[in-house]
Amino acid sequence: MSKRVLIVDDALFMRMKLKDILERNGFEVVAEAQNGMEAVEKFKSERPDIVTMDITMPEMDGIEALKEIMKIDPKAKIIMCSAMGQQSMVMDAIQAGAIDFIVKPFENDRVIQSLNKAIK
């Protein structure tokens, strides 16, 4: 059974890149969101197994969205996606319940390793 993923990133290019990596490795991308508010709505409607969450986004950032999703489902598996130099935000995210983080630009192996770790 393929694992269902919600991809959250304000950059279409990043969502496409991540979707490509995931689908080639047997994951099913059930929804995409371009900001935190949309992410929370899509999480409620789709109930994905895993969420990849960008940190820096308009309207509601990834940390706020992470906190909202954790209120809905404390067992949610959320992997943060950060650019280099966002270490302090990554630590905030881990404390708020994120299970891992991947750094942009994405390395295929690292992305898959992180998602496989999340579903164990």
N, C-alpha and C positions, 0 to 999 in steps of 0.2 A: 504494500500500500504506500503510495507516494505521500510525502509530507507536504502539507499545505502551508504556503508562505505568503505573508503580506509584506510588500516592499514599500518602504516609506523614504522618499527623497524628493527634494524640491527640484532637482535637476533630472529632466527626462533622460538625458544621456546616461546618467548613473543608474537609473531604474532599468533602462534597456540593457546595460552592461551586466548588471546583477542578475536580471531575469535570464539572460543568455547563459551565464555561468550555472545558475541553478537548474534550469530546464535540461541542460546537457548532462546534468548529474542526477537526474531522476526526481527532482523536487517539482511540485506543482505550484506555480504562482497564481494564487486565487484572486488577488487584488493588489492594486497599487494606490498610493496616496502621495500627494505632493506637499502636505503640511500636517502638523500635529493634530489639528481639529479633524481633518479628513481621516487621519490614521485611526483615531478613536472611534469614529463612526464605522469605518470599514472593519475594525476589529469586532465591534458589536454585531455587525451583520454577517460577517464571514467566519468568525471564530477560527482563525488560522492556528496551526500548530506552532509556528515560529513567526516572529516579526523582525525584519531588519529595519532599524530606525536611524535615520540621519540625525545628527545632533543639531546642526544649524539650519533652521527653516523659518519662513515667515509665518505670521499669525500665532502659531504655537510651536515652540521648539521641541526637539526630541526628548529633552529631559521632562518637560511638562507632560507631554503625551505619554511617556513611559509611566509617570506617576498616575495619570488618569486610567491607563490600561490596567495597571496593577490593582487599582481600586475595583475594577470590573472583575478581574481574574487574578488573584494573588499568585497563581501558578503559571501565569503567562511567561512564555520563553521569548525574551527580547534581546536581540544582539544589536549593539550600537555601532554605527558606522561613523568614523571620525576622520577629519583631516589631520595631518601631522600638527603637533603643537596644541592639541586640545586635551592634553592629559588631565588637567584639573576637572574638566567637564566629564571626561570618561569616568573618573573616580566618583563624581557625584552620581552618575548614571548607575554604576555598580552598587553604590550604597542604596540607591532607590529601587534596586531589584533587577537590573540588567544582568544577564548571565555571562556575557562576553562582549568583546568589541573587535571590530576589524577596521583596519586603517586604509584610507584611500591613498593612492590608486589601488584598487582591489587586485590581490593576487589570487588567482583561481583556487590554488591548493589551500590557501589559508581560509578562504571563504567556505569551502566545502568542509574543511576540518572543523571550523567553528559550528556550522549547522549540524554536522554529524554528532558533535559533542552535545549540542543542545537537545537532541532527540533521544539520547541514551537514558 
